[in-house]
Amino acid sequence: MKILFIEWKSFGNDDMKDAFILEGHEICCYPFSNKDSRRDEVLERDFIARLRQETPDIVFSFNYFPVISNACKKENIRYISWIYDSPYVMLYSYTVINPCNTIYVFDKELYMEFHSAGIQTVHYLPMAANTARLDKMQPDNIPPETPLYCTRFPYLYDVSFVGSLYNEAHNFFDRMTTLSDYAKGYLDALMAAQMKVQGYNFVQESLAPIMNELYRALPMEPNPDGVESREYLYAQYVINRKITGLERTDLIGSVAQHFHFDLFTPNKDFTMPGLTNHGSVDYYNQMPLVFKQSRINLNISLRSIKSGIPLRAFDILGSGGFLLSNYQADYLDFFTPGEDFAYYESKEDLLYKIDYYLSHEKERIAMAKNGHDKVAKSHTLCDRVKEMLA
């Protein structure tokens, strides 16, 4: 098949293109800005012209773009999109039901919401990793002839986390400076309660009593071509992000009190005792080496992810790193806790399991190998290409 690949600054572009090629497909690319996503008549005309020039069998993009869907609908070309972001408001565009669409989400509970509503264009597909590339990556201090993967590289970090802390200046939540004491107290209590619960998010359904105040403090409107509610926007883009930031900071601080912690995050100024902040790392060339050289890699999922396995977790497992994650129900469909990875249920459980796995190295290494091998066997991007095009 000939695939027209919508190329924007997404994670995994090169890996995905390689997977299509390895499966015998032809690739051509269309440069795109993920801001060009809803209605742009000039862009749509340009893209239709490109479709007629290339005559692809399928258009593919990471994440979903209504303007691409509308063009594919007019030209009667299949549009496959694979969403790895959460939340992703464009999934609620009216264009989602365009018959040209096949939209994959990595969160089974989110998929079930669309399925229950009778939306037949949205499907479930977990994320994946390019283990063939990851297995070849070695630190600079390792001889090139060293056997791949099963040889343990020297550890540089006991416990590490790669990701945002969502504590950047002027985040949405902190812009709401005019809330009443009642609304502030309500939000504080709601967030404190949600932080104690893993595996179920009740923020969106709990906002009705303060919705008017939220809107006055930070006006947010649903998109004209979408069915998302105001509750969805405030819950997913404002409050769950704030909860995630508070949770990550709290957990990292607790871990750093007991174990040395290495953090890789865009906020270079964040600091606390027991923590080394290395700043950002490159997704392709640096992040996998962090995973390979950490005894324990933490995943603390964004609270807007309902049940899905985040891309970070597949990247850790695919790199051969040991994964310790918060509980997400979808893990249990593909991986076995205690054999392939470990999950924690509370702050206390997290500290206990870090202590346990740091002191049980053979068990930890065996679990990391099991997790890697399962990803290499069934969860590569080539596997996903086959599933998408079947």
Salt bridges, closest charged atoms under 4 A:
GLU7 OE2 - LYS17 NZ 2.47
ASP14 OD1 - LYS17 NZ 3.76
ASP15 OD1 - ARG133 NE 2.84
GLU44 OE2 - LYS74 NZ 2.38
GLU54 OE1 - LYS2 NZ 3.00
GLU54 OE2 - ARG50 NE 3.10
GLU75 OE2 - ARG52 NH2 2.97
GLU113 OE2 - LYS306 NZ 3.31
ASP135 OD1 - HIS372 NE2 2.73
ASP158 OD1 - ARG295 NH1 2.77
ASP174 OD1 - LYS242 NZ 3.20
GLU221 OE2 - ARG230 NH2 3.13
ASP225 OD1 - ARG38 NH1 2.29
GLU247 OE2 - ARG303 NH2 2.78
ASP250 OD2 - LYS347 NZ 3.12
ASP262 OD1 - HIS260 NE2 3.89
ASP262 OD2 - HIS278 NE2 2.62
ASP333 OD2 - LYS108 NZ 2.67
ASP340 OD2 - LYS374 NZ 2.74
ASP349 OD2 - LYS353 NZ 3.16
GLU361 OE1 - ARG364 NH2 3.49
ASP373 OD2 - LYS369 NZ 2.62
ASP373 OD1 - HIS372 ND1 2.89
GLU387 OE2 - ARG384 NH1 2.94
